[in-house]
């Protein structure tokens, strides 16, 4: 499968780094970091950031840190930390011995805050959250200075130390930077640096009861680690003046913050808040549900690290927000699995076929190609016998125009096997439901070709009934019915767009015996049906497969049409 011709992906950050290296900036160092919050599972948007930060460091001979931004103990869990580590390694990157936490720097951050207080650039404020919001002003109106802004340095130092000692209740006081309440950038209107939060931290326990805000912790952590290029998503562009202000006022090493457009993907959600709603309200079966765009969900569905890295490279790095078609992500996984996944035969909705002129006690072993894209993958032996299963959809008693598969009196080819012709239809006497087909075969067509040169218009797959493996197959579709999750009627939220058919479970599937003992996570193509992956729910008694993606490629077709 060759990729449609598309313009080379942009990456303006790469050009910035090239220029920095040309001029000798940062002593020719490139040092990036991937700084997730351990308050949820990573998703495909994080994958773009992982590939960008680790990829740039690798390309330019630099380093990339993994830094967990653990500044909010009420939402962080060790479970999330472990999942983040697993996801970064799974996608193909490693941080070596450079695993850091914002909490590693809590003492240094505190001392820096004291330094700002002594300079008269930070103060302890007694306004509560609602009052602070009222004082903050709007986009068109300046804010008002806090009545506590004029406290003396000595009083601020005393109150801040007492905040640290736990003398005040949650929410009663904050430490704020003293900047400019009339600034046109609301982020510069005396932002909060510390809040009081009596909560157990997953690493520091009860040592701290004041915790730094992200804007303060982010830049200080970057500085301490010697980061050269601090790469953030576009929503932090308005925060960059604050990033610069803190580091300039502290007179410490100053990395460069660069913003890029985050990944927006249609037909799904890309928000931790929305993920939590889906999980907590039972709309999906956990963070690793294969319908979720989380890394663990994509992994369970059968996506490969190579496909995700290729996707991240194809979409490029831009300065403006845009929405990426989910079909492009599907194209990348098809492209990867087309080269690497072995082919097998599986019947998802079985219809029994009896070949009446085939000996009852005979079984043949037929050669089947494992992957036509890679001859090195060789062949396998597939059993053939008198009773088979085919797909119900491959037969029509009254075939419509354009239907070339099996019908009464019509001949088709069985993949790798023989030509067969349907001679009789067996139905349930009470319900009239089709339950069995009787066919005859032509022994001279073994392997799928006719020695007399006659042609058939269709080839269908099959599984020998005597050798079939029972399996459950889960067919996944888009999570949402609409491309935009927020395209909803007034008074409703994104959940009104949930696709009620995003999961179909088939419990009576028949697989060829080569899949016996298939391991969790192994991938294959069910011929004519799509790519599938063995789910962790599988047991020694029954395999469970997830459909990774169908064979239909809407993105490539759209590219060829110039859409």
C-alpha positions in Angstrom: 0.0 0.0 0.0 1.7 3.2 -1.1 0.9 6.5 0.5 -1.0 9.1 -1.6 1.1 12.0 -2.6 0.8 14.8 -0.1 2.9 17.9 0.8 5.8 17.2 3.1 4.7 17.8 6.8 5.8 21.1 8.3 7.8 21.3 11.5 8.7 24.9 12.3 10.2 23.9 15.7 12.8 21.8 13.8 13.8 24.9 11.9 14.2 26.9 15.1 16.5 24.3 16.5 18.5 24.2 13.3 19.0 28.0 13.5 19.9 27.8 17.2 22.6 25.2 16.4 23.9 27.3 13.5 24.4 30.3 15.8 25.8 28.3 18.7 22.9 29.1 21.1 22.7 27.0 24.2 26.3 25.8 23.6 24.9 23.7 20.8 22.8 21.7 23.2 19.3 20.4 22.5 17.5 19.3 25.6 13.7 18.8 25.6 11.2 17.3 28.1 7.9 15.6 28.0 5.9 16.9 31.0 2.6 15.1 31.5 0.4 15.5 34.6 -0.1 12.1 36.3 -3.8 12.6 36.6 -5.0 10.4 33.8 -4.0 8.2 31.0 -2.1 9.5 28.0 -4.0 9.9 24.7 -3.2 10.2 21.0 -2.6 14.0 21.5 0.1 13.2 24.0 1.6 10.8 21.5 2.2 13.7 19.1 4.0 15.6 21.9 6.0 12.4 22.8 7.1 11.9 19.3 8.0 15.6 18.9 10.0 16.1 22.1 11.8 12.7 22.0 12.1 12.8 18.2 13.8 16.2 18.1 16.2 15.3 20.9 17.1 12.1 19.0 17.5 13.8 15.6 19.8 16.5 17.0 21.9 14.3 19.3 20.3 15.8 22.4 18.4 14.6 25.4 14.8 14.4 26.5 13.6 14.2 30.1 10.4 12.6 31.3 9.0 14.9 33.9 5.9 14.2 35.8 4.1 17.5 36.7 2.8 16.3 40.1 1.7 19.6 41.6 -1.9 18.6 42.3 -2.0 15.7 44.8 -5.9 15.5 44.8 -5.9 14.2 41.2 -2.7 12.3 40.9 -2.2 8.6 41.4 0.7 6.1 41.1 -1.4 4.2 38.6 -1.2 7.1 36.2 2.5 7.4 36.6 3.1 3.8 35.8 0.8 4.0 32.7 2.7 7.0 31.4 6.0 5.2 31.7 4.5 2.2 29.9 3.0 4.3 27.1 6.2 6.3 26.4 8.3 3.1 26.2 5.6 1.4 24.1 5.6 4.1 21.5 9.4 3.6 21.1 11.2 6.1 23.3 13.3 6.0 26.5 14.4 8.7 28.9 17.3 6.8 30.4 18.0 8.0 33.9 16.2 11.3 33.4 12.9 10.6 35.1 12.0 13.7 37.1 9.1 15.1 39.1 8.0 18.6 39.8 8.0 17.5 43.4 11.7 16.9 43.2 12.0 20.7 43.2 9.4 21.7 45.8 12.1 23.0 48.2 13.9 24.9 45.5 10.6 26.4 44.3 9.8 27.5 47.8 13.1 29.2 48.2 12.7 30.9 44.9 9.3 32.1 46.0 10.9 33.5 49.2 13.4 35.3 46.9 10.5 36.9 45.0 8.9 38.0 48.2 12.1 39.6 49.4 12.3 41.5 46.0 8.8 42.8 46.6 7.6 40.8 43.6 5.2 38.4 45.5 2.7 38.7 48.3 0.3 36.7 50.4 -3.3 37.4 49.5 -6.4 36.6 51.7 -9.0 36.9 48.9 -11.0 33.8 48.3 -11.5 32.3 44.9 -14.7 34.2 44.1 -13.2 37.5 45.3 -10.1 37.0 43.3 -12.1 36.3 40.2 -14.1 39.6 40.7 -10.9 41.6 41.2 -9.3 40.1 38.1 -11.2 42.1 35.6 -12.2 41.1 32.1 -10.6 41.0 28.6 -11.8 44.6 28.1 -11.6 46.0 31.7 -8.5 46.1 33.9 -8.4 44.3 37.2 -8.2 45.8 40.7 -5.3 45.4 43.1 -5.9 43.2 46.1 -6.2 45.0 49.4 -3.4 42.8 50.7 -1.0 43.7 47.9 0.7 46.3 50.0 1.7 44.0 52.8 5.3 44.5 53.9 8.0 42.0 52.9 8.4 41.0 56.5 4.7 40.2 56.9 4.6 38.3 53.6 7.6 36.2 54.6 6.0 35.4 58.0 2.6 34.5 56.4 4.2 32.4 53.7 6.3 30.4 56.2 3.1 29.8 58.3 1.3 28.7 55.2 4.0 26.1 54.8 3.7 25.0 58.4 0.0 24.3 57.9 -1.4 27.0 60.2 -4.2 28.1 57.7 -7.1 26.1 56.2 -7.4 25.3 52.5 -8.3 28.2 50.3 -7.8 30.8 53.0 -4.6 32.3 51.5 -2.5 32.2 48.4 0.9 33.5 47.3 0.6 35.7 44.3 3.1 37.3 42.0 3.0 41.1 42.0 3.0 42.1 38.4 0.3 44.4 36.7 -3.4 44.3 37.3 -4.0 46.5 34.3 -2.1 44.2 31.9 -3.9 43.4 28.7 -2.8 39.8 29.3 -5.0 38.4 32.1 -2.3 35.9 33.0 -0.1 38.7 34.2 -2.6 40.1 36.6 -1.0 39.0 39.8 -1.3 35.3 39.2 -1.4 32.8 42.0 1.9 31.0 42.6 0.9 28.8 45.6 -2.3 27.6 47.1 -3.0 25.8 50.4 -4.0 22.2 50.0 -3.9 19.8 53.0 -3.6 16.6 51.0 -1.4 13.5 50.8 1.0 13.6 47.9 1.8 10.3 46.2 5.5 11.0 46.6 6.0 13.5 49.4 3.2 12.3 51.6 2.2 15.0 54.1 5.4 17.0 54.0 3.8 19.8 52.1 0.5 21.5 52.5 1.2 24.3 49.9 1.6 23.4 46.3 2.9 25.5 43.4 0.7 26.4 40.4 1.6 25.0 37.0 2.7 28.3 35.5 5.3 28.7 38.3 6.4 25.1 38.6 6.7 24.7 34.8 9.3 27.4 34.1 11.3 26.7 37.3 11.5 23.0 36.6 12.6 23.7 33.0 15.3 26.0 34.3 16.6 23.6 36.9 16.8 20.8 34.4 18.6 22.9 31.8 16.0 22.5 29.2 16.8 24.4 26.0 13.5 24.2 24.1 10.4 24.1 26.3 7.7 22.9 23.8 4.1 23.5 24.8 0.7 23.4 23.1 -0.8 26.6 21.7 -3.1 27.3 24.7 0.1 28.3 26.6 1.1 31.0 24.2 -0.6 33.7 26.4 1.3 32.2 29.4 4.7 32.7 27.8 5.1 36.3 29.1 4.5 34.9 32.6 7.0 32.1 32.0 9.6 34.7 31.0 8.7 37.0 33.9 9.3 34.4 36.6 12.7 33.4 35.2 13.8 37.0 34.5 12.8 38.1 38.0 14.7 35.1 39.6 17.7 35.8 37.3 18.1 32.1 36.6 18.8 30.0 33.4 16.1 30.8 30.9 14.9 28.2 28.4 12.9 29.2 25.3 9.2 28.3 25.4 7.8 27.4 21.9 4.1 26.7 21.3 2.6 24.4 18.7 -0.9 23.4 17.7 -2.3 20.5 19.7 -3.8 17.5 18.0 -7.6 17.7 17.4 -9.1 14.5 16.0 -12.6 14.2 14.7 -15.2 11.6 15.7 -13.7 11.3 19.2 -12.9 13.4 22.3 -9.5 14.6 23.4 -10.2 15.9 26.9 -9.4 14.2 30.2 -12.5 15.7 31.7 -14.6 14.0 29.0 -12.7 10.8 29.3 -13.5 10.7 33.0 -17.2 11.2 32.3 -17.2 8.3 29.8 -15.4 6.0 32.2 -17.2 7.0 35.4 -20.7 6.9 33.8 -20.1 3.5 32.2 -20.3 4.6 28.5 -17.0 2.8 27.9 -15.4 -0.1 29.8 -12.4 1.8 31.3 -9.5 4.0 30.1 -8.2 1.2 27.9 -11.5 0.6 26.1 -10.6 0.2 22.4 -13.0 3.0 21.5 -11.0 5.5 23.5 -8.2 7.5 21.9 -6.0 6.8 24.9 -2.7 5.1 24.3 -3.8 2.1 26.3 -7.1 2.0 24.3 -5.3 2.2 21.0 -2.8 -0.5 22.1 -5.6 -2.8 23.1 -7.3 -2.2 19.8 -4.2 -3.3 18.0 -2.6 -0.1 16.9 1.2 -0.3 16.5 3.9 2.1 17.8 5.2 2.5 14.2 1.8 3.5 12.9 1.4 6.1 15.7 4.9 7.5 15.0 4.1 7.7 11.3 0.8 9.4 12.0 2.6 12.0 14.2 5.1 12.6 11.4 2.5 12.9 8.7 0.4 15.6 10.5 3.4 17.7 11.1 3.9 20.6 13.6 1.9 23.8 12.9 1.3 27.1 14.7 -2.5 27.1 14.0 -5.1 24.7 15.4 -6.8 22.4 12.9 -8.8 19.1 13.0 -7.2 15.9 11.7 -9.3 13.3 10.0 -9.5 10.1 12.0 -9.3 8.3 8.6 -5.7 9.4 8.4 -4.9 7.6 11.6 -6.6 4.6 10.3 -4.6 4.8 7.0 -1.4 4.8 9.0 -2.3 1.6 10.9 -3.5 -0.1 7.6 -0.2 0.8 6.0 1.8 -0.7 8.8 -0.3 -3.9 9.3 -0.5 -4.4 5.5 3.2 -5.0 5.6 3.5 -6.9 8.9 0.3 -8.7 9.7 -0.2 -12.4 8.7 -3.3 -13.3 6.7 -5.8 -15.8 8.1 -9.4 -16.8 7.4 -12.2 -16.2 9.8 -15.9 -16.3 9.5 -17.7 -13.8 11.8 -21.3 -14.7 10.9 -21.2 -18.3 9.9 -23.4 -20.1 7.5 -23.0 -23.9 7.2 -22.0 -25.3 3.8 -22.1 -29.0 3.0 -20.2 -30.1 -0.1 -22.3 -33.1 -1.0 -19.9 -34.7 -3.5 -16.8 -34.4 -1.2 -15.9 -37.6 0.7 -17.2 -37.5 4.3 -14.0 -38.9 5.8 -11.5 -36.9 3.8 -9.4 -33.9 4.9 -7.0 -32.0 2.8 -4.2 -29.6 3.7 -4.1 -26.6 1.3 -1.3 -24.1 1.0 -2.2 -20.5 2.0 0.0 -17.4 1.7 0.8 -15.7 5.0 1.3 -12.2 3.6 1.5 -11.4 -0.2 3.4 -8.2 0.7 6.2 -10.2 2.3 7.1 -13.5 0.6 9.5 -14.1 3.4 6.6 -14.8 5.7 6.0 -18.0 3.8 2.9 -20.2 3.7 0.7 -22.2 6.1 -1.4 -25.3 5.7 -5.2 -24.9 6.0 -7.5 -27.9 6.5 -10.3 -28.5 4.0 -13.2 -30.9 4.6 -16.8 -31.7 3.5 -18.5 -29.3 5.9 -17.4 -25.6 5.9 -18.5 -22.3 7.2 -18.8 -19.2 5.0 -20.1 -15.7 5.8 -23.9 -15.3 5.7 -23.4 -12.1 3.7 -21.6 -14.1 1.0 -24.8 -15.8 -0.1 -28.1 -14.4 -1.5 -31.0 -16.5 -2.4 -32.2 -13.7 -4.6 -29.1 -11.8 -5.5 -29.4 -8.1 -6.3 -27.7 -6.6 -9.4 -24.0 -6.3 -8.9 -23.8 -9.2 -6.3 -21.4 -11.7 -7.7 -20.9 -14.0 -4.7 -22.7 -17.3 -4.0 -26.3 -17.9 -5.0 -28.4 -20.8 -6.2 -26.9 -22.2 -9.4 -23.9 -19.8 -9.2 -20.3 -20.9 -9.1 -17.6 -19.1 -6.9 -14.1 -19.8 -5.9 -13.2 -20.8 -2.3 -10.0 -19.0 -1.3 -7.0 -21.4 -1.9 -9.4 -24.3 -2.4 -11.9 -25.2 -5.1 -14.7 -23.9 -7.3 -18.1 -24.6 -5.7 -21.7 -24.2 -7.0 -24.8 -23.9 -4.8 -27.4 -26.6 -5.6 -29.8 -26.5 -2.7 -30.9 -24.3 0.3 -32.0 -25.7 3.6 -34.3 -23.7 5.9 -35.8 -24.0 9.3 -39.3 -25.5 8.8 -40.8 -23.3 11.5 -39.1 -19.9 11.0 -38.0 -20.1 7.4 -34.5 -19.1 8.5 -31.7 -20.1 6.2 -29.5 -22.7 8.1 -27.5 -24.6 5.5 -26.3 -24.7 1.9 -25.7 -27.7 -0.2 -23.0 -27.3 -2.8 -20.9 -29.4 -5.1 -17.2 -28.8 -5.9 -15.0 -29.4 -9.0 -12.0 -31.5 -7.9 -10.1 -30.2 -11.0 -10.0 -26.7 -9.6 -7.8 -27.4 -6.5 -5.8 -24.3 -5.6 -8.4 -22.0 -7.1 -7.9 -22.2 -10.8 -9.9 -24.0 -13.5 -7.9 -26.1 -16.1 -10.5 -25.4 -18.7 -10.1 -21.7 -18.4 -13.6 -20.8 -17.1 -13.8 -17.8 -14.8 -15.8 -16.9 -11.7 -16.5 -13.4 -10.6 -16.0 -13.9 -6.8 -13.7 -15.5 -4.4 -14.9 -16.0 -0.8 -13.2 -17.2 2.4 -14.2 -20.1 4.5 -13.3 -22.3 7.5 -13.4 -26.0 7.9 -16.2 -26.8 10.4 -14.3 -29.9 11.8 -11.2 -27.8 12.5 -12.7 -24.4 13.4 -11.8 -22.5 16.6 -14.6 -20.8 18.4 -14.0 -17.1 19.1 -15.6 -13.9 20.2 -15.0 -10.9 18.0 -15.7 -7.3 18.9 -16.3 -4.9 16.1 -15.4 -1.3 17.0 -16.6 1.8 15.2 -16.2 5.6 15.8 -17.0 6.7 19.3 -19.1 9.6 18.1 -21.7 10.0 15.4 -20.6 13.5 14.5 -17.1 14.7 13.6 -17.3 17.6 16.1 -18.1 16.3 19.6 -19.5 19.7 20.6 -21.9 19.9 17.6 -25.0 19.3 19.9 -28.5 20.7 20.4 -29.0 23.4 23.0 -29.0 22.0 26.5 -27.1 18.8 25.6 -23.5 17.8 25.9 -21.1 15.7 23.8 -22.6 12.5 25.1 -25.7 13.0 23.0 -23.4 12.3 20.0 -22.2 9.0 21.3 -22.5 6.3 18.7 -24.8 3.5 20.0 -23.3 1.1 17.5 -19.7 1.8 18.4 -19.4 -1.8 19.6 -20.9 -5.0 18.2 -20.0 -8.3 19.9 -20.1 -11.5 17.8 -20.0 -14.6 19.9 -20.2 -17.5 17.4 -17.2 -16.8 15.1 -15.2 -19.5 13.5 -11.4 -19.2 12.9 -8.9 -21.3 11.1 -6.9 -23.6 13.4 -3.6 -21.7 12.8 -4.9 -19.2 15.3 -4.9 -21.7 18.2 -2.9 -20.4 21.1 -2.6 -16.9 19.6 -1.1 -14.6 22.2 -2.6 -11.4 23.6 -1.7 -8.4 21.5 -0.9 -10.5 18.4 -2.3 -9.0 15.2 -3.5 -10.4 11.9 -5.7 -9.7 8.9 -8.9 -11.6 8.7 -9.0 -11.9 4.9 -11.7 -9.6 3.3 -12.8 -8.4 6.8 -10.1 -6.2 8.3 -7.2 -6.2 10.8 -7.7 -7.8 14.2 -5.9 -8.1 17.5 -6.1 -10.6 20.4 -7.7 -9.0 23.4 -6.5 -9.5 27.0 -9.9 -11.0 27.8 -8.9 -14.1 25.9 -8.5 -17.4 27.8 -7.3 -20.9 27.0 -10.9 -21.8 26.3 -11.9 -19.0 24.1 -10.1 -16.4 22.0 -11.4 -12.8 21.9 -10.4 -10.5 19.0 -10.8 -6.8 18.6 -11.2 -5.3 15.2 -8.4 -2.8 14.8 -9.5 -1.3 11.5 -11.5 -2.3 8.5 -9.9 -2.8 5.1 -11.8 0.2 3.5 -9.5 3.2 3.2 -11.5 6.4 3.0 -8.6 8.7 3.6 -6.4 7.5 0.7 -9.4 7.7 -1.7 -10.2 11.2 -0.6 -6.6 12.3 -1.2 -6.7 10.9 -4.7 -9.9 12.8 -5.4 -8.3 16.0 -4.1 -10.7 16.4 -1.2 
